[in-house]
């Protein structure tokens, strides 16, 4: 159109008799500051000539036809001279994402305001080991929260997790045997077309909403970014259990994958640990890595009701226990007993870290303090949450089935009454009765980047009662019960009916799994 940008600008000034209509949004205001500068006018000419792109300043395109015409340049000049009065705010221009601008944009993992390697956030804005996962993430000061659906359409989802250095992916576990990848995009979380891994042929699960068997959790090795190791806990189907392992046994298996891949190969599986289950309920099922890199495995008491085999108090079985494994082993049996376990004998009994648990369905480590929070599902009267301090050397006895919660349940014969409290038993920091719920779902202490006022709050739920619950642990005591949870609204038209699990992404943001609704919720600020 023009031979030279300078000539074009002079031509525009010569046409100043053509003025834009009053009340329009001011054209050419690229910065959104309510003014049009000479630099912005020159940019408009460059866009018209094709030497710059419209995305650099969309406000020049008043007609919306994707280009900048002479009349639109004239209108911008008039605005620069004060002849345009906007009756609506000048829109904020589209910001071009750039690594190093201190604002995280998809697909960046972090943005610390520079483009240097070795400082925790790489030159390409990828997280490095030890880096600040909150780098470039805007925090909110609101104390009102929203549980919003980020993905739905799952069948019996029971767990959600993420690798330590990958804030742009979530992994959703379906109880029948599949794991799905959610990828963060500019439009939200998107489920990938194919499962990450499919173990449906290997997993025992009837499809009943009351079945406690199945694929129950996924856990990523702390060095997943380099070794590609992840672990699954599942109940094996009778026909597809490992050699010599009985049907309906608990299996903990390790898999290896390209860390950035969205599909994994079942053939990479190695069996780490198995445990025969005498009944089909109380399988436990949680895997989680402690701050020291060991892996914890939650084992239920073996099932039926009232622990008929007295497993939880027996030192001769792993059932009813919390186990601690060193899995940094690349040869059979793919685990070793940590030397600092309470009774580090060879074999599976050396893995016992704590006992007296009925069904520790969900537990987690506070990523700030290292404390271990255990949600233990009760029998007839009480649900409980136990907290093990980070400094613990193991060996705790949480009481089942001598105690249920803080109450005497079944004294060991020939005693007629339970022992005095504490007398070698660790009592829960919180318990609640049958009028308040039927099956506790342990959660997480919030340590994310966005919800400042929620920091340090423990979030949990009950599978049989809608909604979320909370408390704050202060000097070993659960305080402020449900104070934070009361400020969590659920997205319109949705309902947290059957909370089966909680999860964290790499930044510590909290996600909630609704098993009956097939939905994954995220806790967000409610402005």
PyMOL commands that set and color helices and strands:
alter all, ss='L'
color gray80, all
select helices_A, chain A and resi 5-13+38-49+54-56+58-60+70-80+224-227+238-240+266-268+348-351+452-454+485-487
alter helices_A, ss='H'
color red, helices_A
select strands_A, chain A and resi 145-151+157-161+169-174+178-185+188-191+197-198+215-220+229-235+250-256+270-275+287-289+295-298+321-325+352-355+362-365+372-376+382-388+403-404+407-408+430-433+440-445+457-462+465-474+477-479+488-490+499-504+510-514+519-525
alter strands_A, ss='S'
color yellow, strands_A
deselect
rebuild
show_as cartoon
